[in-house]
Amino acid sequence: MDDPRTVLDVNEYPDTEVQKNRMLTLEEWKEKWVNRNIAFHQEQGHQLLKKHLDTFLKGEKGLRVFFPLCGKAVEMKWFADRGHSVVGVEISELGIREFFTEQDLSYSEEPVAEIPGAKVFKSSSGNISLYCCNLFDLPRANIGNFDRIWDRGALVAVNPGDRRRYADVMLSLTRTGFQYLLAVFIYDPTKHAGPPFYVPDAEVEGLFGSTCNIHCLEKVDAFEKRHERWKIDYLIEKLYLLTEK
């Protein structure tokens, strides 16, 4: 592993086309949960979110916070415990059930009339609602708009060919004055096929720049021992704050 002080200054790899046709199906994502191939889950929550939480929330109360591709992210309970309302979407019913079980939250489930086969799981307190369905179907459920979006592990998981569609859905869910916190990864995409997929600055700008101010809050060396099997030499995580223009 290179010296992280050098790694953080590395130029973003120029070959942005190499992953463009890479695809994972929804069934493959479900299988990751069944087979416990979920190293993307962070049991202690995301440390960059924790560090920048006050900047993200701005001291506001009663916010609606959206978690795309939420898995069983412990941060959902962080926001709920602070009095905010959380809505998430996740294709794995197993992941959703594990969230409620591991957080010791009672919940109910019901079908989503607008989306055949979809369910919504709601905490008994009423401030966490997790939809089990394809993210691209979710707007049909009329879930309303959000003050905050926490996108960790979502844009980097969406098939690269679906990113424009994904960004359009995310922006359609925002309220006036929104803040969108986005975490992405930088590495050599010729060495690892993804996911998580490589998302360079130019892609973030292309997806969101026309409607959002984009500010990189921090970039950190995210390389761990487990990443050696990806055959990469470095892994940088970047945290962006997107706000309304």
N, C-alpha and C positions, 0 to 999 in steps of 0.2 A: 504493500500500500504506500502510495506517495505521501510525502509530508502534506498534511491537510492545509497548511498555510499556502502551499503551492496549488493544491487542488482547487481551492476556492477561487483562484484567479484563472482557472483553465478556460480556454475559449470553448464556446458551445460547438459541439461537433456539427460540421456543415451538412452532412448527409441526412436531410429531413425526410427523404423519400423512402428510405429503406424499410420502414415499418408501415407504410401507408395502406397496404392491403392486408395487414395482419388482422385476423378476426377470431374472437372467442364467442361461442354461442351462450345463450342463457343457461342451457343445460350444463355446459362446462363449468359455469360459475356455481351452479347448484352442487355439482359434484365436488368442487373444491371444499365446500362446507361439509359434505358427507364424509369426505376423505381426510378432513382436518388439515387441508392444505391452505391454512389461513394465517400465514406469517404476517400478512398485512394488518391483522388485528393488533392493537396496542392496548394491553391490559391496564396500563397506567395512564392511558389517555395520551393525547398528542402534546408534547412538551412545548412546541412553538406556539400552539394555541393557548396553552396555559400562560406562557410568558406575555403574549400580546392580547390577552382576554379583555383587559380594561380598555385598550385602544379600540378593540372590536365592538364592545358593548356601549362605550361612551357614557356609561352611567345611566343608560335609559332603562326603564322598567317595562314589564309586560310585553316584550318583543315576541314576534313570531319568527322562529328560526327553522330553516329547512336544511336537512341532511340528505343530499343525494347519495344513493348507493351506501346506505348507512351501516350495513352489517349489524354488529352489536356494539357499536361505538359507545364507550363509557361516557364520552363528552355529552351525550344526549341527556344523561341524568344531571351533569353539571349545570346545564342551562335550565332544566326543569326545577332543580333545587333552588335556583336563583329567581324563580318566579316567572320564567319565560315559558312560552308554548312551543313545543317541538313537534315537527312533522318530518318523518323520514320515509324513504322508499328503498326497498330491498327485494331482490328476486328470490332470496332464500328464506323460506318460512322457518327453517331450522335456526338461521341466524337471528331472526326476530324473536323467536321463542326463547332462545338462549339469553338474549338481552334482558328480557323481563325476569327470567329465572335468576340470572346472576346478579341482577340489581335488586332482587327481592321485591319486585313490584307485581301486584295483582293486576290482571288485565282481562278484557273481554275481546271477542273477535266477531266480526260480522262480514257478510259479503259486500262488495262494492258494486252497486247496481249498474253503474255506467261501464264497468270493465268486466266482461265475462271471465269467471275463474279467479278474479282478484279478491283479496281480503284486506280488511283493515283491523289492526290490533290496537286497542286503546287502553291506556293505563286507567285504573279505577279512579285516580285523581283527575283524569280528564286532560292533563296537560302534555301527554305524549301520545301521538297517533302514528303508527308505522304501517305503511301500505306495502303489501306483498304483491308486487306486479312488475311488469316491464316499466322502467322509468319513462319511456316514450309514450306509454298509455296514460300516465298519471294525469296530465292536464284535463282529460275527459272527466275526471272525478270532481272537478271544480273545487280544488282545495284552497283557493284563495291566493293571496299574495303575501310576501314575506319581507320583514325588515332586515333579516340577516340570512346569509347562506354560508355554511361551513362545508367547503369542498375539499376534503382530504381523502384521496383514494378514489375519487369519482372520475374526474376528467382524465386522470392517468390510467383508468381502467376501461373507459369507453373505447370501443374500436376506433382507431384513427380516422377511418372513413365516415364515422358518425359524429365527429366533433362539432361541425357546424350546426347540425341538427340539435345536438346536446346543448350547445351554447344558447341557441334560440329558445329552447325550453327553459333554461335557467333564467334568462333575462325576462321571459314572459311571466315569471313567477315573482318578480321583484316589485316592491312598493317604492314610491317616491322617497328618496333619502336612504335607500338601502346601502348596506355594506356587505361585500362578498369577499370572504377570505378563502384563498385558493392556494393549495400546496401542490407543487409539481416536482418532477425529478429530472435531473440532467445527468446523462452518462453517454457512453459511446454506443449508439443503437446498432452498430454493425457487429457488436459482440454479444448483445442480449436482445432477444426478440420481443421481450415484454409478455404480459404486463408485469409491473407497471410500465406504461409506455413513456417514451422520451417526449417531453413537451418543451421546446425552446421558447425563448423570449418572443421571437417573431410570431410564433403560433398564438401565444397568449394575446399579443397585440392584434393579430388578425381576427381573432374570435371576438374580442371584447373591446378593442380600442375605439371603435366608432361610437360607442355609447357609454364607455366607462373611463374614468381616470384610473391609471394602473400604477401602483407604487409597490416596489419590492421592499418589504419590511425587513427581510433577513434571508441570508443563504448560509447553510451549514453543511459540514461534511457529515453525510448520513451513512457512510460505508460501514458495514458490520461484517463479522466473520462469515455469516451465512451468505453474503453477497459474492463470496469468492466463486461459488458454483455458477454464477452468471457469467464468469470469465471477464468481468469488467475490472478496470483499474481504479475507478473513482465513481462515487455516487454523491451528487449534490442535491439537497432539497432546497427549494426556493419557496418562500411564503410571500404571496402577493395580497395586497388589499385593493380591491376594486370598488370604486365609488361612482355615484351618478355624475355624469358631466353636466 
